C-alpha cells in the first residue's frame, strides 16, 4: 500500500506524561549514528560511524563499526567492532576474527560482524535496571559470518552465522557455528530439499547461500524461568532468530545444542495458534527487572521467508510463505501463549484490507521500557513509536535522513534498530526540556495554497439511507471466520445416524455415501438437515451411509473439496465423488437427486 509523497518527519506525537522519557539512538541509513531527545532535537551525530546497530554505554561511549567489506566479496561483513567515546575517539576495537585477502583489496583482519553484539553486564544492549554493560573492560559477544561448505546442507557455498565471544584484549574465548547444528533445527524433508537446491543464494562472493540470515543474538541473562528450575533458560544461554528460515531458538552456551525453539514447522499443533512468524527480527528474552520479564519479545515482520514445498508464491520453495503486515509479539516461552501483541488492528487498521499500515518486511525492533511501554522500530519506514500496554501511541518519530542513492537506486529512510536510553547515560549533556506535541488533525491540515477542508455547499438527497456503521468491505477481515465459528449452535446433528468424520476418513469406503458438509451454527443447514434425516430413516434406510463433515473443524478438507458454501451434499462411492448439490432442498428435490444413484 502506498504512502503520501509529502509527509512530516521528526517527532509528530509526544505525550510526556505517558512516556518513559530519555534519549533515542538510531543508525541512520548512511549519515551515521544519531542521538536525539524526545522532541526530536538532535543532540549529536557521529558522521559515517556505522551501526548494525549502534549501542550506547552508561558513560556516553558508543559502539558501532567503521565500515563494510567490499560487497563484491562479502555480504554485510563489518570489518570491525569499535567503541568510541562521546567525542569520537576510539577506545577499543576488535577485528582479528579472520584474515581476509580479497582480490584488488588490501589484505586485512576483519571481524565480519553483522546485525548484533552484546557487552558483558547487560544481556540485551538496552537499558535494564541494575544490569549495566561494562564500560572499558569485559567480554563482548559478537554475531559474525564465516564462509563454509557443508554437503549435508547444500552443494553450494554457504554464508554461515557464527557467535563468538572475545575479551577486552581481543582473544577469542568461544565460538558457535550454525551449520554444525543443521539437524537440530527441525526442517521438514521438503525444506531440506529446497535448501539443498537454493540456500538463499546471494550474488556476493560469486554466489553464496545466506541460508539462515540470523539477525539478532543476546544472552538470556538472569531470569525467572531459570530460577524456577528450567535449565534451558540458563543466564549464559543465547537466544536468536533466523530471518530466512522463520524460527526462534535458544542454544546452550555450554553444549552448543539447541535447547528451545519455535518454528520452522508452523503446522505444529503446539504453536499453530501463534500463526506463522515470518522474517523475524530482534528476538530476545525480556530481562529481569522489566515488565514482562521472562517472556520473549519479537518483531514478527511478515513479508516473505521460509523453506518448503513450492507453491504459487514460490516456484522453488524458498520464501514460500508471505504476509503483508507486521506484528510485535510477547510470548510466554513455557506455555507458548501470546501474552501481548501489537498489530495493524492496534491502530484500527483492518486485516487484510489496511494491514500494511503497520508493516516493515525487513529490519525493525521492539524494546520493553521500564514503565511497561514498548518502543517499536517500524524500520523500513524509518518510523519509531512508543506504545502503552493498552496500545496507545504516545510518541512517534519519522527519520528525516534518507539514503544518498544513485539515480537508479531506491531511496528510503530505513532505521535498522532503535533504542531508548536514560538521560543519565549521557552525562555530558544537560537533561532536555520535555514539551508535549499534540498530533495534527490530518483532516483539516493543509499546505499553503491548498484548498480548505469542507465543501462550499452540501446537498441533501431525499430518500437516501445512512451509511452502515460496520464499514463492510469487499474483502473479509480475518476474524470473520472465527466469529462465525463461535456462533451459537442452531441445531444438533444426530451422531448415531450420521458418522462424523475428519480429513483422514473421508471418501475411504466402498459403500454408497452421502456426505453432508455443514455447521451446526448455519441456518441453511438447520433447514436441510431434517430433510436428510427423514430420507435416511425412511426411503433410504440401510441403502446409503450418512457422514457429516464439520467445516469449522476441517477447513483444509473443505477447501480441498472446493466447498463454496454450506450446506453441500456429496454422493460418493469407491472413493470417487459421483455428484454434489448445495443449498436448501425439499424432500422431493433431495429424493430425486439421490434416487439416480440407487
C-alpha positions, 0 to 999 in steps of 0.5 A: 500500500502506498504512502503520501509523497509529502509527509512530516518527519521528526517527532509528530506525537509526544505525550510526556506524561505517558512516556518513559522519557530519555534519549533515542539512538538510531543508525541512520541509513548512511549519515551515521549514528544519531542521538536525539531527545524526545522532541526530536532535537538532535543532540549529536551525530557521529558522521559515517560511524556505522551501526548494525546497530549502534549501542550506547554505554552508561558513560556516553561511549558508543559502539558501532563499526567503521565500515563494510567489506567490499560487497563484491566479496562479502555480504554485510561483513563489518570489518570491525567492532569499535567503541568510541567515546562521546567525542569520537575517539576510539577506545577499543576495537576488535577485528582479528576474527579472520584474515581476509585477502580479497582480490584488488583489496588490501589484505586485512583482519576483519571481524565480519560482524553483522546485525548484533553484539552484546557487552558483558553486564547487560544481556540485551544492549538496552537499558535494564535496571541494575544490569549495566554493560561494562564500560572499558573492560569485559567480554563482548559477544559478537554475531559474525559470518564465516564462509563454509561448505557443508554437503549435508546442507547444500552443494553450494557455498554457504554464508554461515552465522557464527557467535563468538565471544572475545575479551577486552584484549581481543582473544577469542574465548568461544565460538558457535557455528550454525551449520554444525547444528543443521539437524537440530533445527527441525526442517521438514524433508521438503525444506531440506530439499529446497535448501539443498537446491537454493540456500538463499543464494546471494550474488556476493562472493560469486554466489553464496547461500545466506541460508539462515540470515540470523539477525539478532543474538543476546544472552538470556541473562538472569531470569525467572524461568531459570530460577524456577528450575528450567535449565534451558533458560540458563543466564549464559544461554543465547537466544536468536532468530533466523530471518530466512528460515522463520524460527526462534531458538535458544542454544546452550552456551555450554553444549552448543545444542539447541535447547528451545525453539519455535518454528520452522514447522508452523503446522505444529499443533503446539504453536499453530495458534501463534500463526506463522512468524515470518522474517523475524527480527530482534528476538530476545528474552525480556530481562529481569527487572522489566515488565514482562520479564521472562517472556520473549519479545519479537518483531514478527515482520511478515513479508516473505521467508521460509523453506518448503514445498513450492507453491504459487508464491514460490516456484522453488520453495524458498520464501514460500510463505508471505504476509503483508503486515507486521506484528510485535509479539510477547510470548510466554516461552513455557506455555507458548501463549501470546501474552501481548501483541501489537498489530495493524488492528492496534491502530484500527487498521483492518486485516487484510484490507489496511494491514500494511499500515503497520508493516516493515518486511525487513529490519525493525525492533521492539524494546520493553521500557521500564514503565511497561511501554514498548518502543517499536522500530517500524524500520523500513519506514524509518518510523519509531513509536512508543506504545502503552500496554493498552496500545496507545501511541504516545510518541512517534518519530519519522527519520528525516535522513534518507539514503544518498542513492544513485539515480537508479537506486531506491531511496528510503529512510530505513532505521535498522534498530532503535533504542531508548536510553536514560538521560543519565547515560549521557552525562555530558549533556544537560537533561532536555526540556520535555514539551508535549506535541499534540498530533495534527488533525490530518483532516483539516491540515493543509499546505499553503495554497491548498484548498480548505477542508469542507465543501462550499455547499452540501446537498441533501438527497431525499430518500437516501439511507445512512451509511452502515456503521460496520464499514463492510468491505469487499474483502473479509477481515480475518476474524470473520471466520472465527466469529462465525465459528463461535456462533451459537449452535442452531441445531444438533446433528444426530451422531448415531445416524450420521458418522462424523468424520475428519480429513483422514476418513473421508471418501475411504469406503466402498459403500454408497455415501452421502456426505453432508458438509455443514455447521451446526451454527448455519441456518441453511443447514438447520433447514436441510438437515431434517430433510436428510434425516427423514430420507435416511430413516425412511426411503433410504434406510440401510441403502446409503451411509450418512457422514457429516463433515464439520467445516469449522473443524476441517477447513483444509478438507473443505477447501480441498473439496472446493466447498463454496458454501454450506450446506453441500451434499456429496454422493460418493462411492469407491472413493470417487465423488459421483455428484454434489448439490448445495443449498436448501432442498425439499424432500422431493428435490433431495429424493430425486437427486439421490434416487439416480444413484440407487 
